[in-house]
Amino acid sequence: MTRVTALLTAAGHGARFGAATPKQYLPLLGRPVIRHAAEALLAEGLVAEILPVVAAGEEARVAALLAGLPALPPVPGGATRQASVHAGLEALAARDPAPAIVLVHDAARPVVPPGTVARLLAALAEAPGAIPGQPVADTLKRAGPAGLVAETVPRAGLHRAQTPQAFRFATLLAAHRAAPPGVEATDDAQLLELAGAAVALVEGAETNVKITVPEDLARVEASLRARLIPTLIPRVGTGFDVHRIEAGRPMVLCGVTIPCEFGLEGHSDADVGIHALCDAIYGALAEGDIGRWFPPSEARWKGADSAVFLRHAAGRIAARGGVLANADVTLLCERPRIGPHRDAMVARLADLLGVEPGRIGVKATTTERLGFTGRGEGIAAQAAAMLLLPG
């Protein structure tokens, strides 16, 4: 069987979307958009592996987001989409053997409708390139000066190009290497057109949405939710953790370092809030507790940032095909005061879990000076998490 590799382009900054975080990393039903895009490419078993092409410096981040999938180590892209795809192709060309067929897909397209990849690969039997497209249904107007309509553009035969696009690898690599100076192709099929190579057009789908503005993300999430939620079963887990006060240690709670004259004793950074939340998630998954995955007897976890543990827990949710519905953490302590740091804690936990902050609760209470927390000997945390998992 011919080996098919997919380039997943994720080097853009998403300026038109207008968010501080590039759109490919935004949460969609509890998982980053890029994770959805990668899983969609792999869903029908026709793609053997994925090569992410990312902004320089984002390699480790993307590798973590795609953990558990057949993804090659990410490579840095360029200043334009064309430059990024070229960088990915050269990285594949350096492998032995290079793939015979390559797909190029936007990380901002989290849905690859069933049958799309199969139609593209079938079309490569007759042409060196193939793309999915949707016929243009709206009347097209060309804008003129002062916001006036200059003309109506005939729409007969016009299609909206989508991804993934499929190519014989050697043909696409040659087209990129021979691209005329000054040409910035908006998709890879354009380079084959300039080289005089045929590009087949196969049936696309309206559900293959490229997330460009916030309304696109909301539309895709609504569509996926309507399709997925009825097939998922709610699972609830709880967690509880305690750490002693220790002078001279940093105070880290729910991923936020708080100015304080003391911290918490522990093998890692002793983030009692994250530890309780990890246990809640592992409990909902019926996968034990934090000690099973990160034993305190192992030296490599000494002083570790507990963010590593929570990212792992989030990865386990994704690996099981589930989503985090919500999570809630309660910190029990007399000091330090939690209120001034609550918003930062919520934001940090949401980022680590890949969900919007509205799904995360953080609150604090005292024990009215009763018990070890009341005497200031330690801090406790309890957490609850609701997951939605395939039945």
C-alpha positions in Angstrom: 0.0 0.0 0.0 1.3 3.5 -0.9 2.5 5.4 2.1 0.6 8.7 2.6 2.0 11.5 4.8 0.1 14.6 5.7 1.7 18.0 6.3 -0.3 19.9 8.9 0.3 23.6 8.5 0.2 25.4 11.8 2.8 28.2 11.5 0.3 31.1 11.2 -0.6 33.6 13.9 -4.3 34.0 13.1 -4.3 37.8 13.0 -7.7 37.9 11.5 -9.2 35.9 14.3 -8.1 38.6 16.8 -7.2 36.3 19.8 -4.0 36.4 21.8 -3.6 32.7 21.2 -3.2 31.5 17.6 -6.5 29.9 16.5 -5.0 26.4 16.0 -4.3 26.2 19.7 -7.8 27.4 20.9 -10.0 24.9 22.7 -12.7 23.1 20.7 -14.9 20.8 22.8 -12.1 20.5 25.3 -9.3 19.8 22.9 -7.1 22.2 20.8 -8.3 22.8 17.2 -5.0 21.4 15.9 -5.6 18.1 17.7 -9.0 17.8 16.0 -7.5 18.5 12.6 -4.8 15.8 13.1 -7.3 13.2 14.3 -9.6 14.0 11.4 -6.8 13.3 8.9 -6.1 10.0 10.5 -9.7 8.9 11.1 -10.1 6.6 8.1 -6.8 4.9 8.3 -5.5 6.2 4.9 -2.9 8.6 6.3 0.1 6.8 7.9 1.7 9.8 9.6 1.5 13.6 10.1 4.3 16.1 9.9 3.3 19.4 11.7 4.9 22.6 10.4 4.8 25.2 13.1 6.1 28.6 14.1 9.7 28.5 15.3 9.7 27.9 19.0 6.4 26.1 19.1 7.8 22.6 18.3 7.6 21.3 21.9 4.1 22.7 22.4 2.7 21.0 19.3 4.5 17.7 20.0 2.7 17.7 23.4 -0.7 18.5 21.8 -0.3 15.7 19.3 1.0 13.1 21.8 -0.2 9.6 21.2 -0.8 10.2 17.5 1.5 9.0 14.6 3.1 12.5 14.3 6.7 13.2 13.3 8.7 15.7 15.2 7.4 19.2 14.2 9.5 21.3 11.9 9.6 25.2 11.9 7.9 26.9 9.0 8.5 30.2 7.3 7.0 33.7 7.1 4.3 32.6 4.6 2.1 29.5 4.0 4.1 28.7 0.9 7.4 28.9 2.7 6.0 26.7 5.5 4.8 24.0 3.2 8.1 24.1 1.3 10.0 23.6 4.6 7.8 20.6 5.4 8.4 19.1 2.0 12.2 19.5 2.2 12.0 17.8 5.6 10.2 14.9 4.1 12.5 14.8 1.1 15.4 14.2 3.6 13.8 11.1 4.9 14.6 7.7 3.5 12.3 6.8 1.9 10.4 10.0 1.1 6.6 9.5 0.9 5.0 8.8 -2.5 1.9 10.9 -1.7 1.6 13.9 0.5 -1.5 15.7 1.8 -1.4 19.4 2.8 -4.0 20.4 5.4 -4.7 23.6 7.4 -4.5 23.1 11.2 -7.4 25.5 11.4 -9.7 23.1 9.6 -10.7 20.7 12.4 -13.2 18.7 10.4 -12.3 16.5 7.5 -15.6 15.1 6.2 -15.7 11.3 5.8 -14.7 10.2 2.3 -12.7 13.3 1.5 -9.3 11.7 1.7 -10.4 8.6 -0.2 -11.7 10.7 -3.0 -8.5 12.7 -3.2 -6.3 9.6 -3.3 -8.5 8.1 -6.0 -8.2 11.2 -8.1 -4.3 11.0 -8.0 -4.6 8.0 -10.3 -5.4 10.4 -13.1 -3.7 13.7 -12.1 -0.7 14.6 -10.0 -2.8 16.8 -7.7 -6.3 16.9 -6.3 -8.3 19.3 -4.2 -11.7 19.3 -2.6 -14.0 22.2 -3.6 -17.4 23.6 -3.1 -19.3 25.3 -5.9 -19.8 29.0 -5.3 -23.5 29.6 -4.6 -23.6 33.3 -3.9 -23.6 36.0 -6.5 -20.1 37.6 -6.7 -19.5 41.3 -6.8 -16.2 43.0 -7.4 -15.8 46.1 -5.1 -14.8 49.4 -6.7 -13.7 52.8 -5.3 -15.7 54.3 -2.4 -17.3 51.0 -1.5 -19.4 50.9 -4.7 -19.9 47.7 -6.8 -17.7 47.7 -9.9 -19.1 44.6 -11.5 -20.8 41.3 -11.1 -18.4 38.4 -11.5 -19.9 35.3 -13.3 -19.9 32.4 -10.8 -20.3 29.6 -13.4 -17.6 27.0 -12.8 -16.2 28.7 -9.7 -15.4 26.6 -6.6 -14.1 27.4 -3.1 -10.9 25.4 -2.6 -10.5 23.5 0.7 -8.0 21.3 2.3 -6.6 18.6 2.6 -5.1 18.8 -0.8 -3.4 15.7 -2.2 -0.3 15.5 -4.4 2.2 13.1 -5.8 5.1 14.1 -3.5 7.8 14.5 -6.2 5.5 16.7 -8.3 4.6 19.1 -5.4 8.3 19.3 -4.2 9.4 20.2 -7.7 6.6 22.8 -8.0 7.8 24.5 -4.8 11.4 24.4 -5.8 10.6 26.0 -9.2 8.1 28.6 -7.9 8.6 31.8 -9.8 10.1 34.6 -7.8 7.6 37.0 -6.3 4.7 34.5 -6.5 3.0 33.8 -3.2 0.5 30.9 -3.8 -2.5 30.9 -1.5 -2.7 27.1 -1.9 -0.4 24.4 -3.2 -2.6 23.6 -6.2 -1.8 27.1 -7.6 1.9 26.1 -7.9 1.0 23.0 -9.9 -1.2 25.2 -12.1 1.7 27.6 -12.7 3.9 24.6 -13.6 1.3 23.4 -16.1 0.4 20.2 -14.1 -3.2 19.0 -13.9 -5.2 19.3 -10.7 -8.3 17.3 -10.2 -11.3 18.7 -8.4 -13.3 16.4 -6.1 -16.4 16.9 -4.0 -15.9 19.0 -0.9 -18.3 19.7 2.0 -19.8 22.7 3.8 -18.7 21.2 7.1 -15.1 21.5 6.1 -14.8 25.0 7.7 -11.6 26.9 8.0 -11.6 28.8 11.3 -10.9 32.4 10.4 -13.0 34.5 12.7 -14.6 33.7 16.1 -18.0 33.0 14.5 -16.4 30.1 12.6 -15.2 28.5 15.9 -18.6 28.8 17.4 -20.2 27.3 14.3 -17.9 24.3 14.2 -18.3 23.7 17.9 -22.1 23.7 17.7 -22.0 21.2 14.8 -19.5 18.9 16.6 -21.4 19.1 19.9 -24.7 18.2 18.2 -23.0 15.2 16.6 -20.8 14.0 19.5 -22.5 14.7 22.8 -25.4 12.2 22.4 -22.9 9.4 22.1 -20.9 10.4 25.2 -21.4 9.3 28.8 -20.8 11.6 31.8 -18.1 10.4 34.2 -17.4 12.2 37.5 -14.1 12.0 39.5 -13.0 13.6 42.8 -9.6 14.3 44.2 -8.1 15.3 47.5 -4.6 16.3 48.5 -2.7 17.8 51.4 0.8 19.3 51.8 2.6 20.6 54.9 3.7 24.2 55.1 7.5 24.6 54.6 9.5 27.8 55.0 11.7 29.0 52.2 9.8 27.1 49.4 7.8 28.9 46.7 4.0 28.9 47.1 2.5 27.4 44.0 -1.3 26.9 43.9 -3.3 26.0 40.8 -0.3 26.8 38.6 0.3 30.3 40.0 3.2 31.3 42.1 1.9 33.5 45.0 4.2 35.9 46.9 4.4 34.3 50.4 7.0 33.8 53.1 6.4 30.0 53.0 5.5 27.3 50.5 4.5 23.7 50.6 6.5 20.6 51.3 6.6 18.0 48.5 8.6 16.0 46.0 7.5 18.1 43.1 6.5 21.8 43.4 3.8 20.6 45.8 0.9 22.3 44.0 -1.9 20.9 46.1 -4.6 22.3 43.8 -3.3 20.7 40.6 -2.6 17.4 42.4 -6.2 17.2 43.6 -7.5 18.1 40.1 -5.3 15.4 38.5 -6.7 12.8 40.8 -10.2 13.9 40.0 -9.5 13.5 36.3 -7.7 10.2 36.7 -10.6 9.0 38.9 -13.2 9.9 36.3 -11.1 7.9 33.8 -10.8 5.0 36.3 -7.0 5.2 35.7 -5.7 5.4 39.3 -4.2 8.5 40.8 -1.3 10.9 40.3 1.0 8.6 42.2 0.5 5.8 39.6 1.6 8.1 36.7 4.2 10.2 38.6 5.6 8.2 41.5 7.3 10.3 44.2 9.9 7.6 44.4 11.3 8.6 41.0 14.0 11.3 41.2 13.0 12.8 37.8 9.9 14.3 39.4 11.8 16.0 42.2 10.9 19.7 42.0 8.8 19.2 38.9 6.3 21.8 37.7 2.9 20.2 38.3 1.8 21.7 35.0 3.4 18.6 33.5 1.0 16.4 35.5 -2.1 18.3 34.5 -1.1 18.3 30.8 -0.7 14.6 31.1 -4.2 14.2 32.6 -5.6 16.3 29.8 -3.8 14.1 27.3 -5.4 11.0 28.8 -8.9 12.6 28.3 -8.1 13.2 24.7 -6.6 9.7 24.2 -9.9 8.2 25.4 -11.8 10.3 22.9 -13.4 12.4 25.7 -13.9 16.0 26.6 -13.7 17.8 29.9 -17.2 19.2 30.7 -16.0 21.2 33.8 -13.7 21.1 36.8 -13.9 22.7 40.2 -11.2 23.1 42.8 -11.6 24.2 46.4 -8.5 25.3 48.4 -8.7 25.0 52.2 -6.3 27.3 54.0 -6.1 30.3 56.3 -3.2 31.8 54.4 -2.3 32.9 51.8 -5.4 34.8 50.5 -6.6 33.2 47.3 -9.1 35.8 46.1 -6.6 38.2 44.5 -5.1 35.3 42.5 -8.3 33.4 41.6 -8.7 34.7 38.0 -5.0 33.9 37.2 -5.5 30.4 38.6 -8.6 29.8 36.5 -6.8 31.1 33.4 -3.8 28.9 34.0 -5.8 25.7 34.7 -7.9 26.4 31.6 -4.8 26.8 29.4 -3.2 23.6 30.7 -6.4 21.6 30.1 -7.1 23.2 26.7 -10.6 24.5 27.6 -12.2 27.9 28.0 -12.0 29.5 31.4 -15.7 29.3 31.9 -15.4 25.5 32.5 -13.0 25.9 35.4 -14.0 26.9 39.0 -11.5 27.8 41.7 -12.5 28.9 45.2 -11.2 28.9 48.7 -12.5 28.4 52.2 -11.2 28.2 55.7 -11.9 25.6 58.4 -12.7 28.3 61.0 -9.2 27.8 62.5 -10.0 24.1 63.2 -7.6 21.3 62.4 -4.2 21.4 60.7 -5.3 23.9 58.1 -6.8 26.1 60.7 -3.5 26.0 62.7 -1.6 26.9 59.6 0.3 23.6 59.4 -0.7 22.8 55.9 -3.0 23.4 52.9 -5.6 21.0 51.5 -7.5 20.9 48.3 -10.4 19.0 46.9 -11.5 18.8 43.3 -14.2 17.4 41.1 -14.1 16.9 37.4 -16.9 15.8 35.0 -15.8 14.2 31.7 -17.8 13.1 28.7 -16.4 9.8 27.4 -17.5 7.5 24.6 -19.6 4.7 25.9 
